[in-house]
Amino acid sequence: MSQRGDVVGHTLVADVGGTYTRIALFTPRGERKFYQRFENRHYPSISTLLHDFRKHNATSITAASIAVAGPVSNGEALLPNLAWHVSVPLIMHVLKVKKVALHNDAFAAAAAIDDAPSVIIRKGRSLVPAPRAIIGPGTGLGVALSIPAGTSFVPVATEAGHMDFAPTTEVQREFWQHLHGRYGHIAVERALAGHAILELYHFLREKKIASESTALRDAIEAAPDKVRAVVDAGLARTDGVAQRTLEEYVGMLGAFCGSYALAAGSRGGIHLYGTLANRLATLIGSDIFFHPFASKGRMRRYCEKIPIVLVKDTDIVLRGAWLLHKSM
């Protein structure tokens, strides 16, 4: 939903995630003149965050393009991992602008796939044209499609991150039972959002499934960002539990990506985006990811041919929100 007005001055572009909100200002020519990241936990609402931003930045703004981590309907959204209500009229009121658009964040990422720097993890044999899946694990699990339409592609938002989580190994089944005992319904996002790494780490530690460093365990528990601490330790291979945590997590991510590729017919490729995916690039490029991705019984060959791509631009949502603004 948007309302049109003359595009002069700057456009505010925002990526409102579950943990952080990133704000950039773009000139009409697409030059990024400002960038700032805000911690959402310090703000009770999007209104207070934007008021704080405007208090310290008086740059003239004539339009806004906002991407949010949640479903968008009729110009409004309720973010499931943040409990913020965001709407076009609200943004118009706070920013005093007449042109505002609200988008799902994965939808915005899908809009920028062809403009974002990427690396091919597995070349496969892409069918052109064919749907492409865009998947971003973060505070939640963003999933969208890029669908061929004539000579170009159009983005399609989905909420596939809230599909049921389907464990494929004995450890994963036990992890599902652990999660089910705590939360009831277990969506894929519950097992694959970034915070699930910490949940998985604690689960594997209790099972004594690998050797652990007591000093490192204490350091992880004391760290302000515990997920980052587990990822750091796992990538450095300084702790057996942390290392096994990342391997199990990437295996579950691979299994989901393969299943979603089958469901969506995304033979044009799986595009993974976001900071977490980039940090786990080496594991995603290994059989730890690809084996469960392709292990789909009689459809193994189908999955083996699907390209796997890592989007290097960790601000692809901002890029997509700007491109969507330009196309309005």
C-alpha positions in Angstrom: 0.0 0.0 0.0 1.4 3.4 -0.9 0.4 6.9 -1.5 2.1 8.9 -4.2 3.8 12.2 -4.1 6.6 14.1 -5.8 10.0 12.4 -5.2 12.3 15.1 -4.1 14.9 15.1 -1.3 15.7 11.8 0.4 13.9 8.5 0.8 14.1 6.8 4.1 14.6 3.0 3.6 14.4 0.7 6.6 14.9 -3.0 7.3 12.9 -3.7 10.5 14.1 -7.1 11.7 13.3 -8.9 14.9 16.5 -7.7 16.7 17.7 -4.7 14.7 16.3 -1.9 12.6 18.6 -0.6 9.9 17.8 2.8 8.4 19.4 4.4 5.3 18.7 7.6 3.4 18.9 7.5 -0.4 19.0 10.4 -2.8 16.7 10.4 -5.9 19.7 9.0 -7.8 20.1 6.1 -5.5 23.2 7.3 -3.6 23.2 6.1 0.0 24.0 9.1 2.2 23.3 7.8 5.7 23.2 4.4 7.5 22.4 3.6 11.1 21.5 0.4 13.0 19.2 0.5 16.0 18.7 -2.2 18.7 14.9 -2.8 18.8 15.0 -3.8 22.5 15.5 -0.2 23.4 12.2 0.9 21.8 8.6 -0.1 22.7 7.4 0.7 19.1 8.4 1.7 15.6 7.1 5.1 16.4 9.5 5.7 19.2 12.4 4.4 17.2 11.6 6.8 14.3 11.1 9.7 16.6 14.5 9.0 18.1 16.0 8.9 14.6 14.4 12.2 13.6 15.6 13.8 16.8 19.2 13.3 15.7 18.7 13.5 11.9 16.8 16.5 10.4 17.6 15.6 6.7 14.6 16.3 4.5 12.6 13.1 3.8 9.9 13.0 1.2 9.2 9.2 1.1 9.7 6.0 2.9 10.1 2.3 1.9 9.9 0.0 5.0 10.6 -3.7 4.9 9.5 -5.6 8.0 10.0 -9.1 9.3 6.4 -10.3 9.1 3.4 -10.6 6.8 2.1 -7.4 5.3 -1.6 -7.0 4.5 -3.5 -3.9 3.4 -0.6 -1.6 4.4 0.0 -2.9 7.9 2.0 -5.6 9.7 2.4 -7.2 13.1 5.9 -8.5 13.6 5.7 -12.0 15.2 9.2 -11.8 16.8 8.8 -8.2 18.0 5.1 -7.5 18.7 5.3 -4.2 17.0 2.4 -2.9 14.9 3.6 -1.1 11.7 1.3 0.6 9.2 1.5 3.0 6.3 -0.7 5.7 8.1 1.5 5.4 11.2 4.7 5.9 9.2 3.2 8.8 7.3 2.2 10.4 10.5 5.6 10.0 12.3 7.8 11.0 9.3 5.4 13.6 8.0 5.6 12.2 4.4 2.9 11.4 1.9 4.5 8.5 0.1 5.1 5.3 2.1 5.3 1.7 1.1 5.4 -1.3 3.4 6.9 -4.6 2.3 7.8 -8.0 3.8 11.5 -8.2 4.3 12.1 -11.5 2.4 10.0 -10.0 -0.4 12.3 -7.0 -0.5 15.3 -9.3 -0.6 13.8 -11.2 -3.5 13.4 -7.9 -5.4 17.1 -7.3 -5.2 18.5 -10.8 -6.0 19.6 -9.8 -9.5 21.4 -6.6 -8.2 23.2 -8.1 -5.2 26.7 -9.5 -5.2 26.6 -13.3 -4.8 28.8 -16.3 -4.9 27.7 -19.7 -6.3 28.1 -22.4 -3.6 27.1 -25.2 -6.0 26.6 -24.6 -9.6 24.0 -27.3 -10.4 22.1 -27.0 -13.6 19.7 -24.1 -13.3 16.5 -24.1 -15.4 15.9 -20.7 -16.9 13.4 -19.4 -16.5 12.4 -21.1 -13.2 11.4 -20.0 -9.7 14.1 -19.1 -7.3 13.8 -19.5 -3.5 15.2 -16.7 -1.3 15.9 -17.9 2.3 17.3 -15.8 5.2 17.8 -17.2 8.6 18.1 -14.5 11.3 16.0 -13.6 14.3 13.2 -15.3 12.3 13.4 -17.3 9.0 12.5 -15.2 6.0 11.4 -17.1 2.9 10.3 -15.6 -0.5 10.2 -16.6 -4.1 11.4 -14.9 -7.3 9.1 -16.0 -10.1 9.7 -15.6 -13.8 7.4 -13.2 -15.6 8.2 -12.7 -19.2 11.8 -11.5 -19.5 12.1 -10.6 -15.8 11.3 -11.9 -12.3 8.8 -10.8 -9.7 9.1 -11.3 -6.0 6.4 -13.2 -4.0 6.3 -13.1 -0.2 5.6 -16.3 1.7 5.5 -17.4 5.4 7.2 -20.7 4.8 9.2 -20.2 7.9 6.1 -21.1 9.8 5.7 -24.5 8.2 6.0 -27.5 10.5 9.6 -28.5 11.3 10.3 -32.0 10.0 13.3 -33.7 11.8 15.3 -36.1 9.6 17.7 -37.7 12.1 17.4 -39.2 15.6 19.1 -36.2 17.2 16.8 -33.9 15.4 13.8 -36.0 16.5 14.9 -35.6 20.1 15.5 -31.9 19.6 11.9 -31.6 18.2 10.6 -33.4 21.3 12.6 -31.0 23.5 11.2 -28.0 21.7 7.7 -29.4 21.6 7.8 -29.8 25.4 8.6 -26.1 25.7 6.6 -24.5 23.0 3.9 -26.9 21.6 3.7 -26.3 17.9 7.2 -26.3 16.3 7.6 -24.3 13.1 10.7 -24.5 11.0 11.6 -21.0 12.3 11.7 -22.4 15.9 14.5 -24.7 14.8 16.3 -22.5 12.2 16.0 -18.9 13.4 19.3 -17.6 14.8 18.2 -18.0 18.5 17.7 -21.7 17.9 21.4 -22.1 17.7 21.6 -21.3 21.5 18.7 -23.6 22.2 20.4 -26.4 20.2 23.7 -25.8 21.9 22.1 -26.2 25.4 20.2 -29.3 24.2 23.4 -31.0 22.9 25.4 -30.0 25.9 22.8 -31.6 28.2 23.0 -34.8 26.1 26.8 -34.8 26.4 27.0 -35.5 22.7 30.4 -34.0 22.3 33.4 -32.9 24.4 33.2 -29.3 25.7 35.5 -26.8 27.2 34.4 -25.7 30.7 36.1 -22.3 30.3 34.4 -21.8 27.0 31.1 -22.8 28.3 31.4 -20.2 31.1 32.5 -17.6 28.5 29.4 -18.4 26.3 27.1 -18.1 29.3 28.6 -14.7 30.2 28.6 -13.3 26.7 26.1 -10.5 25.9 25.4 -12.2 22.5 25.4 -15.8 23.3 24.4 -17.0 19.8 27.5 -15.1 18.4 29.6 -16.7 21.1 28.5 -20.2 20.1 29.0 -19.5 16.4 32.5 -18.1 17.1 33.5 -21.2 19.1 32.0 -23.6 16.6 33.7 -22.0 13.6 37.0 -21.8 15.5 36.6 -25.5 16.5 37.6 -24.7 20.1 34.6 -26.5 21.6 33.1 -29.8 20.5 29.5 -28.9 21.5 29.6 -25.6 19.7 31.1 -27.3 16.6 28.4 -30.0 16.7 25.7 -27.4 17.2 26.7 -25.6 13.9 26.8 -28.9 12.0 23.4 -30.0 13.2 22.0 -26.5 12.5 23.4 -26.4 9.0 22.1 -29.9 8.3 18.6 -28.9 9.4 18.9 -25.8 7.2 19.9 -27.9 4.2 17.0 -30.3 4.7 14.5 -27.5 4.8 16.0 -25.8 1.8 15.7 -29.0 -0.2 12.1 -29.6 0.9 11.2 -26.0 0.1 12.8 -26.4 -3.3 10.5 -29.3 -4.1 7.4 -27.6 -2.8 8.1 -24.4 -4.7 9.6 -25.9 -7.8 12.6 -23.5 -7.3 14.8 -25.1 -9.9 16.3 -21.7 -10.7 18.2 -21.9 -7.4 18.3 -21.5 -3.7 19.6 -18.0 -2.6 20.6 -17.8 1.0 21.0 -14.3 2.5 21.8 -12.6 5.7 24.7 -12.2 8.2 24.3 -15.7 9.7 24.3 -17.4 6.3 27.4 -15.6 5.4 29.2 -16.5 8.6 28.3 -20.2 8.0 29.3 -20.1 4.3 32.0 -22.8 4.7 29.6 -25.3 6.3 26.9 -24.4 3.7 29.3 -25.2 1.0 30.0 -28.6 2.4 28.2 -31.9 2.4 26.9 -31.1 5.9 24.4 -28.9 4.1 24.2 -30.6 0.7 23.6 -34.2 1.8 20.3 -33.4 3.6 19.4 -30.9 0.9 19.6 -33.5 -1.8 18.5 -36.6 0.3 14.9 -36.6 -1.0 14.5 -40.2 -2.0 13.4 -40.5 -5.6 13.8 -36.8 -6.1 17.5 -36.8 -5.3 18.6 -36.0 -8.8 16.0 -33.2 -9.1 17.6 -31.6 -6.0 21.2 -32.2 -7.0 20.7 -30.0 -10.1 19.4 -27.0 -8.1 22.1 -24.2 -7.8 22.9 -23.0 -4.3 23.8 -19.3 -4.1 25.1 -17.2 -1.2 24.1 -13.5 -1.3 27.1 -11.6 0.0 25.3 -8.3 0.5 24.1 -8.5 4.1 22.0 -5.3 3.5 20.1 -6.9 0.6 16.8 -6.1 2.3 17.6 -2.4 2.3 18.7 -2.7 -1.3 15.4 -4.4 -2.2 13.3 -1.8 -0.4 15.0 0.9 -2.3 14.5 -0.9 -5.6 10.8 -1.4 -4.8 10.5 2.3 -4.0 12.1 3.2 -7.4 9.6 0.9 -9.2 6.5 2.5 -7.7 
